[in-house]
Structure formats: C-alpha cells, structure tokens
Amino acid sequence: MPPRKDPDASASVPCFYGAELRYLRETAGLTLEQLVEGSFRGLSFLSQIERGERGMPMDLAVHVDEKLKTNGFFQRRCEDAAKARRVGHPSYFADIPDLEKTATTIEEWAPFVIPGLLQTEPYIMELIRVAKPWEEPEVTAAKVKARIERAKLWKQKNRPAYWGILREELIRKPLLPPEQMADQLERIVEVIRSTRSVLQILPETTVGYPLMMGGEVRVMTFSDAPPVVWVEGTFNGESIDYPPLVTDHRRSYDLLRAAALPPEASLAMIEEAARGYRNEAQQ
C-alpha cells in the first residue's frame, strides 16, 4: 500500500486550514468517521476539506471545534479560508469550483464562450481583455490562475462524468489568432477524448432550440446531495436547487442534446476546424 500523501500546507490558505484540521484530528486520536459523526456532513466531504479541496461550512466548523476542543479556531478562520478560495473568481461564482470537484456528473451548455474547464490560457486572457479591458494586470493574472486551477478537475481520480454542448459559431468565429485558435480547439478534443467525456456541437443552421433565451447553463448531480443548476450571465450567476426548476432545466438540456450533432461528428468538426486554423497560421 503506497504511503499516504499529506496535504501541502504551504500551497494555499485552504491547504493550511485542511492540514491543521488533519493534524489536530489525529492528535486527538480520532478517525474521519469519528470526527464527522453527529454532523450533517459526509465522510468524503471532511476528507476533501483536509486535502484543501473544499471549503469548510460554518456548521461543520462549529461541530469540529466542539469535538476537538479547539476554542473556536476553525470558526474564526472559516471565512479567511473561504476568502482565499474566492481569489480570482467573482463572488457569485465562489462555490462553483468546489461543487465541480465533488459532482458525479456535469452537463454544460455553452452558447457564447467555450466552457471555462476547456479554455486555454490565451483564450482566458482574451475573454478578460474584451470583457473588462479596464482591469489591472494583477487582477487578470489572478483570474487566469484561478481558471487554470479549476481545470485540474480533469486529473482527479474520481472526476465527474462530463457532457458539454457548444454552439458551432464558437469554433467558426475565432476569438484568437489562427495558431492559438488551433491550440484551443485541439485542447478541447484532447480533454474530451482522454477523459472519455462527451461533447456535442449545436449546428449554426439550428434556429430554434431549448435554452436559447438564456446564458450558460450547468447541471451538476452529486452522490450525497440533490442536483444543482448553475446559470450565468455576463456579470452575475445563480445556483438553482428548487426541484421543479431543476427538472425543467434537465428536460430542456435533454432536448438540446437531441438537437445537437452526434458526439463523434462533433469532435470531427472541431478537429477539421483546428486543421484549418493550423494551415492558415502556417501560410
């Protein structure tokens, strides 16, 4: 059995917070099961906090302080760790990276931009440049770093099953110079094929289709919690867990799947577009 990999407490504030939790739990002689007992949270949830992968909710911080007799330490530092996790993300988006990591499935509709989990660094930087050209370079750098960090999801052993649907114009109307656009499209294909995920293209010729009146939609399901729908516009986003609305979004997403091209045909279209941009860059 390989040795246990301890969290690197120097990596970030959440990692420090998690490493301290593990140290104090083990010093108290408690297992994960024993510490989580009596709380409203699951074993895997606590384990992810110890690894710095997920934030500590206040109800669990209160429970942990009582169990470990830590004089309110985790309650006092709970918000500090949460703020550190939000660096580089809009405040309304702060909880989404944690939800992505623990999701069983992610189904995503991207009508206007390539999904964040599939973006290359040049694509991220160009999106920020055209959307908020007034931002300071250090703010842009933090956003780029945060989005690249999200993409580590693909390397998780128990990563969620991913299904994405993109509008065809996202690959036909290049946001980047030809060589960088080829890199971006090749990145999409590489991620989808290597992770055995699914991606479909909604053809430009499709005029009417479900979810056409909104922005990005992401449906996430979990093994230990109800599903959540995330909808996002230019400067705002909203999590929806009201069951009837979740059902409506999921039914619409299923209809959108039916309107899109088959997965292999979609990837072939992206590969063909990437070759076109590559040839253009070489001329």
Buried (B, 14 or more C-beta within 10 A) or exposed (E): EEEEEEBEBEEBBBBBBBBBBBEBBEEEEBEBEEBBEEBEBBBBBBBBBBBBBBBBBEEBBBBBBBBBEBEEBBBEBBEEBBEBBBBBBEEBBBBBBBBBBBBBBBBBBBBEBBBBBBBBBBBBBBBBEEEEEEBEEEEBBBBBBBBBBBBEBBEEEEBBBBBBBBBBEBBEEBBBBBBBBBBBBBBBBEBBEEBEBBBBBBBEEBEEBBBBEBBBBBBBBBEEBEBBBBBBEEEEBEBBEEEEEBEBBBEBBEEBBEBBBEBEEBBBBBBEBBEBBBEBBEE
